[in-house]
Amino acid sequence: NPKGNVRFNGSLGFQKDNLKEQKASTTNRFIGSGNLSWDISKVFGLDANYLNFSANATPQVTMVNNKYLLAQTTHNMSLTPRLVLPGENLTHVLVGGYNLSTLVDNNADTKAFNEVTTAVSFLNYNLTFNHLALTVTTGGNYTQNEFSGMEQTLYGGTLGLARSLLGSKLQLSATGSYSKSDQPAGATIINGNFSAMYAVAKRHRFSLRYYMINNNPDDPALSAKFTEHTGELGYSISF
């Protein structure tokens, strides 16, 4: 991509029902979004996104049939920088990200229970050995949730390998991940995944997949400890 290339698109929408005023309530919806992609240089770029969704976007909530009408606003924003360093032997890809999502309840009687804020941060790194068709992937993530006066934190990491063999007829991949949640009913979760796919002919493929999950709760009295194994063997034909 050329240096300094900027792409932007946005949208606005508005909906309203009860146009003939035949109902006791009227619902208004507003949606606004914007997406920006900036190639700051040949190797570094930045993506930014924003979404706003409002239903009955007024601070006052009326009662109809002894029920409060919904009046909520959802904001979502994300920022994703990326760095790609291609080379003859090695290719480096570094991608980071931050996402913030909020649900705002405009009803004073229910907002303490319905408002939710979620913040997610991650950093991933891929190293590709071009001549070997081998890619090593690693990354970390951190998530923080706030709701109903409580706070929940989750964090973890991943490590993976992917390899193409026999002229890309054979695809192999393996991934492992670790995640930990800090809360009264928290747990440590370990995932493992292995897959293989072989193209025996142009339209015929066999696949093998193995998946393992281990859930180890901090308090066994609140959640069960278990290990689950799943295996799949498949065949596909394309026309």
C-alpha positions as CSV (number, residue, x, y, z in Angstrom):
1,N,0.0,0.0,0.0
2,P,1.3,3.5,-0.8
3,K,2.4,5.7,2.1
4,G,-0.2,7.9,3.5
5,N,-3.2,6.1,2.0
6,V,-6.4,6.9,4.1
7,R,-9.7,5.2,3.7
8,F,-12.9,6.3,5.6
9,N,-16.5,5.3,5.5
10,G,-19.4,6.1,7.8
11,S,-23.1,5.7,8.0
12,L,-26.1,7.3,9.8
13,G,-29.5,5.7,10.3
14,F,-32.7,6.7,12.1
15,Q,-35.8,4.6,12.8
16,K,-39.2,5.5,14.3
17,D,-42.3,3.5,14.8
18,N,-45.9,4.4,15.8
19,L,-46.2,6.8,12.9
20,K,-50.0,6.8,13.2
21,E,-49.8,7.1,17.0
22,Q,-51.9,4.0,17.5
23,K,-49.7,2.7,20.3
24,A,-49.1,3.9,23.8
25,S,-45.3,4.1,23.2
26,T,-43.0,5.2,20.5
27,T,-39.5,3.8,19.9
28,N,-36.8,5.8,18.3
29,R,-33.5,4.2,17.2
30,F,-30.3,6.0,16.0
31,I,-27.3,4.2,14.6
32,G,-24.0,5.9,13.7
33,S,-20.7,4.3,12.7
34,G,-17.4,5.3,11.3
35,N,-14.4,3.3,10.1
36,L,-10.9,4.7,9.4
37,S,-7.9,2.8,7.9
38,W,-4.6,4.7,7.6
39,D,-1.5,3.3,6.0
40,I,1.0,5.6,7.7
41,S,3.9,3.9,5.9
42,K,4.6,0.8,3.7
43,V,4.9,-1.3,6.9
44,F,2.8,0.4,9.5
45,G,-0.9,1.2,9.6
46,L,-3.7,2.0,11.9
47,D,-7.4,1.0,11.9
48,A,-10.1,2.8,14.0
49,N,-13.8,2.0,14.3
50,Y,-16.7,3.6,16.2
51,L,-20.3,2.5,16.6
52,N,-23.1,4.3,18.4
53,F,-26.6,2.7,18.8
54,S,-29.4,4.4,20.7
55,A,-32.9,3.1,21.5
56,N,-35.3,5.7,22.8
57,A,-32.4,8.1,23.1
58,T,-33.8,10.4,25.8
59,P,-32.9,10.6,29.4
60,Q,-36.6,10.4,30.4
61,V,-38.2,6.9,30.6
62,T,-42.0,6.7,30.8
63,M,-44.1,3.9,32.1
64,V,-46.5,2.0,29.8
65,N,-48.7,-0.9,31.2
66,N,-46.6,-0.7,34.5
67,K,-43.4,-1.3,32.6
68,Y,-40.5,1.0,31.9
69,L,-39.6,1.6,28.3
70,L,-36.1,0.7,27.2
71,A,-33.8,3.7,26.9
72,Q,-30.2,2.6,26.2
73,T,-27.2,3.7,24.3
74,T,-24.4,1.4,23.2
75,H,-20.9,2.8,22.3
76,N,-18.2,0.7,20.8
77,M,-14.8,1.9,19.7
78,S,-11.6,0.1,18.7
79,L,-8.1,1.0,17.7
80,T,-5.8,-1.5,16.0
81,P,-2.2,-0.7,15.0
82,R,-0.4,-3.1,12.7
83,L,3.2,-3.6,11.7
84,V,4.2,-5.8,8.8
85,L,7.9,-6.4,8.0
86,P,8.2,-8.6,4.9
87,G,11.5,-10.2,3.9
88,E,13.0,-12.8,1.6
89,N,13.5,-15.3,4.4
90,L,11.3,-14.0,7.3
91,T,8.1,-12.1,7.6
92,H,7.2,-10.4,10.9
93,V,3.6,-9.3,11.7
94,L,2.8,-7.4,14.9
95,V,-0.9,-6.5,15.6
96,G,-2.2,-4.8,18.7
97,G,-5.6,-3.7,19.6
98,Y,-7.9,-2.0,22.2
99,N,-11.7,-2.3,22.2
100,L,-14.0,-0.4,24.5
101,S,-17.7,-1.2,24.7
102,T,-20.2,0.5,26.9
103,L,-23.9,0.0,27.5
104,V,-25.6,3.0,29.1
105,D,-29.0,2.7,30.6
106,N,-30.9,6.0,30.8
107,N,-33.4,4.7,33.4
108,A,-32.2,5.8,36.8
109,D,-34.1,2.9,38.5
110,T,-32.4,0.1,36.5
111,K,-29.1,1.6,35.4
112,A,-27.2,0.1,38.4
113,F,-28.0,-3.4,37.1
114,N,-27.9,-3.0,33.4
115,E,-24.9,-0.8,32.6
116,V,-21.9,-2.8,31.3
117,T,-18.4,-1.7,30.4
118,T,-16.0,-4.0,28.6
119,A,-12.4,-3.2,27.7
120,V,-10.3,-5.7,25.7
121,S,-6.6,-5.3,24.9
122,F,-4.5,-7.7,22.9
123,L,-1.1,-8.1,21.2
124,N,-0.3,-10.7,18.6
125,Y,3.0,-11.6,16.9
126,N,3.4,-13.8,13.8
127,L,6.8,-15.0,12.5
128,T,6.8,-16.7,9.1
129,F,9.7,-18.7,7.8
130,N,8.9,-18.2,4.1
131,H,11.0,-21.0,2.5
132,L,9.7,-23.5,5.1
133,A,6.1,-22.4,4.9
134,L,6.1,-22.3,8.7
135,T,4.4,-19.7,10.9
136,V,4.8,-19.3,14.6
137,T,2.1,-17.3,16.4
138,T,2.0,-16.0,19.9
139,G,-0.1,-13.4,21.7
140,G,-1.6,-12.1,24.9
141,N,-4.9,-10.6,25.9
142,Y,-6.5,-8.8,28.8
143,T,-10.2,-8.2,29.4
144,Q,-11.9,-6.2,32.1
145,N,-15.7,-6.2,32.6
146,E,-17.7,-4.0,35.0
147,F,-21.4,-4.7,35.6
148,S,-23.9,-4.5,38.5
149,G,-21.3,-3.0,40.8
150,M,-18.8,-5.9,40.2
151,E,-15.6,-6.2,38.3
152,Q,-14.3,-9.2,36.3
153,T,-10.8,-9.6,34.9
154,L,-9.7,-12.1,32.4
155,Y,-6.2,-12.6,30.9
156,G,-4.3,-15.2,29.0
157,G,-2.0,-16.1,26.1
158,T,-1.7,-18.3,23.0
159,L,1.0,-20.1,21.2
160,G,0.6,-21.7,17.8
161,L,2.4,-23.4,14.9
162,A,1.2,-23.8,11.3
163,R,3.1,-25.6,8.5
164,S,2.4,-26.4,4.8
165,L,4.0,-29.5,3.3
166,L,3.9,-31.5,0.1
167,G,3.3,-28.4,-2.1
168,S,0.6,-27.2,0.2
169,K,-1.4,-30.4,-0.1
170,L,-0.8,-31.1,3.6
171,Q,-1.8,-28.4,6.2
172,L,-0.8,-28.9,9.8
173,S,-1.5,-26.6,12.8
174,A,-1.4,-26.7,16.5
175,T,-2.5,-24.1,19.1
176,G,-2.4,-23.9,22.8
177,S,-4.0,-21.2,25.0
178,Y,-4.1,-20.3,28.7
179,S,-6.7,-18.1,30.3
180,K,-7.4,-17.0,33.9
181,S,-10.4,-15.2,35.4
182,D,-10.1,-13.2,38.6
183,Q,-13.5,-13.3,40.3
184,P,-15.2,-15.3,43.2
185,A,-16.2,-18.1,40.7
186,G,-13.0,-17.7,38.7
187,A,-11.1,-20.5,36.9
188,T,-8.0,-21.4,35.0
189,I,-8.7,-22.8,31.5
190,I,-6.2,-24.5,29.2
191,N,-7.1,-25.3,25.6
192,G,-5.2,-27.4,23.1
193,N,-6.0,-27.8,19.4
194,F,-4.4,-29.8,16.6
195,S,-5.6,-30.1,13.0
196,A,-4.5,-31.7,9.8
197,M,-5.9,-31.5,6.3
198,Y,-4.7,-33.4,3.3
199,A,-5.8,-32.9,-0.3
200,V,-5.6,-36.3,-2.0
201,A,-6.9,-34.9,-5.3
202,K,-8.2,-31.6,-6.7
203,R,-11.7,-31.9,-5.2
204,H,-11.1,-34.4,-2.4
205,R,-9.9,-33.6,1.1
206,F,-9.5,-35.5,4.4
207,S,-9.3,-33.6,7.7
208,L,-8.4,-34.6,11.2
209,R,-9.0,-32.4,14.3
210,Y,-8.4,-32.9,18.0
211,Y,-9.5,-30.4,20.7
212,M,-8.9,-30.5,24.4
213,I,-10.2,-28.2,27.2
214,N,-9.3,-28.3,30.9
215,N,-11.3,-26.2,33.3
216,N,-9.8,-25.8,36.8
217,P,-12.0,-23.6,39.1
218,D,-10.6,-21.7,42.0
219,D,-13.4,-22.9,44.2
220,P,-14.6,-26.5,43.2
221,A,-17.7,-25.9,45.3
222,L,-18.9,-23.2,42.8
223,S,-17.9,-24.8,39.6
224,A,-17.0,-28.3,38.4
225,K,-13.5,-29.3,37.4
226,F,-13.3,-31.2,34.2
227,T,-11.2,-32.1,31.1
228,E,-12.9,-32.7,27.8
229,H,-11.5,-34.3,24.6
230,T,-13.0,-34.0,21.2
231,G,-11.9,-35.7,18.0
232,E,-13.2,-35.2,14.4
233,L,-12.4,-37.0,11.2
234,G,-13.9,-35.6,8.0
235,Y,-14.0,-35.9,4.3
236,S,-15.1,-33.2,1.8
237,I,-15.7,-33.1,-1.9
238,S,-16.1,-29.9,-3.9
239,F,-17.9,-29.5,-7.2
